[in-house]
Amino acid sequence: MLGRKTAKIHSVLYVLLLVMKNSLLAEPLTLSEVEQITISISPEIERLEATSEAFTQQAIADGQLPDPKLMAGAIDVPVNTFSFDQDDMTMVEIGVQ
């Protein structure tokens, strides 16, 4: 939170400095010029653009098929001998998910 407040204060001070500089050296800035300067240096706008890009990339990723996974396993293997022939219920499974 402190970082955002500091960035906003810096933005306001920067705009005030530009306005004061231009008022001393030349004609004053118009409202649209001040708005454009403020938008161009706003860290909030940069953050929102980065968030928008992240959402766009996530939407692209969500539209893709997941990577296939190879599965292998053994079910009901006796733990005293680890023999696949000891019990009729012992199974081996292999698959793709």
C-alpha positions in Angstrom: 0.0 0.0 0.0 2.8 2.4 0.9 4.4 1.9 -2.6 1.2 2.9 -4.4 0.7 6.0 -2.2 4.3 7.0 -2.8 3.9 6.5 -6.6 0.8 8.6 -6.7 2.4 11.3 -4.7 5.4 11.2 -7.1 3.1 11.4 -10.1 1.2 14.4 -8.7 4.5 16.2 -7.8 5.8 15.5 -11.3 2.8 17.0 -12.9 2.9 20.0 -10.7 6.5 20.5 -11.5 5.8 20.3 -15.2 2.9 22.8 -14.8 5.1 25.2 -12.8 8.0 24.9 -15.3 5.8 25.5 -18.3 4.1 28.4 -16.5 7.4 30.1 -15.9 8.9 29.4 -19.3 6.1 29.5 -21.8 2.3 29.4 -22.1 0.4 27.3 -19.6 -0.6 23.7 -20.4 -4.2 22.9 -21.4 -6.3 20.5 -19.5 -5.9 17.8 -22.2 -2.1 18.2 -22.1 -2.1 17.8 -18.3 -4.3 14.7 -18.7 -2.0 13.1 -21.3 1.1 13.8 -19.2 -0.6 12.3 -16.1 -1.8 9.2 -18.0 1.7 8.7 -19.6 3.5 8.6 -16.2 0.8 6.8 -14.1 2.0 3.6 -12.5 -1.6 2.5 -12.0 -2.1 2.5 -15.8 1.0 0.4 -16.3 -0.2 -2.1 -13.6 -3.7 -2.3 -15.3 -2.1 -2.9 -18.7 0.1 -5.7 -17.2 -2.9 -7.3 -15.6 -4.9 -7.1 -18.8 -2.0 -8.8 -20.7 -1.8 -11.5 -18.0 -5.6 -12.2 -18.4 -5.2 -12.4 -22.2 -2.4 -14.9 -21.9 -4.3 -16.9 -19.3 -7.4 -17.1 -21.6 -5.2 -18.4 -24.4 -3.7 -21.0 -22.1 -7.2 -22.1 -20.9 -8.3 -22.7 -24.4 -5.5 -25.2 -25.1 -5.7 -28.9 -24.4 -3.8 -30.1 -21.4 -0.5 -32.0 -21.9 -1.0 -35.8 -22.1 0.2 -37.8 -19.1 1.4 -41.4 -19.1 0.1 -43.4 -16.1 1.4 -46.7 -14.7 0.6 -48.5 -11.6 0.1 -51.8 -9.7 -3.0 -52.7 -7.6 -3.2 -55.3 -4.8 0.4 -56.4 -5.0 1.3 -58.6 -2.0 3.8 -56.7 0.3 5.4 -59.8 1.7 6.7 -61.2 -1.6 5.9 -58.5 -4.2 5.1 -61.3 -6.6 2.5 -60.6 -9.3 1.6 -64.3 -9.5 0.8 -64.9 -5.8 -2.7 -63.3 -5.8 -5.3 -63.5 -8.6 -6.5 -59.9 -7.8 -3.1 -58.3 -8.5 -3.3 -56.0 -11.5 -1.0 -53.8 -13.5 -2.4 -50.7 -15.2 -1.0 -48.5 -17.9 -2.8 -45.6 -19.5 -2.8 -42.1 -21.0 -4.6 -39.3 -19.3 
